Amino acid sequence: MKVDVYKRSEDSNLCSYLVVPTEKPLPQEVASTDWLVHELNVDFERDGKKHFTLNPEDAFHQIGEKGYAISHLDDRTTDTDAH
């Protein structure tokens, strides 16, 4: 699946990631927060490896449920460890 990846910096130098299927608009419920484009048109596959702190199976479940996937609070990473 091709996705667009957004990143948001948070307190304590942590960041979260949001993935949205490519060519889909940023969901309205997250559009008012400070998400910045990180990478566009990225291959996001169910390969067992984490992508942008997201577990692929969980991310695909989130995308199927709400149209996007977002890092869980416990899965945030420091800005320097991203990707």
Secondary structure as UniProt FT lines:
FT   STRAND          2..9
FT   HELIX           11..13
FT   STRAND          14..21
FT   TURN            22..23
FT   HELIX           28..31
FT   STRAND          36..43
FT   TURN            52..53
FT   HELIX           56..66
FT   STRAND          69..70
FT   HELIX           73..75
FT   STRAND          77..78
FT   HELIX           79..81
//
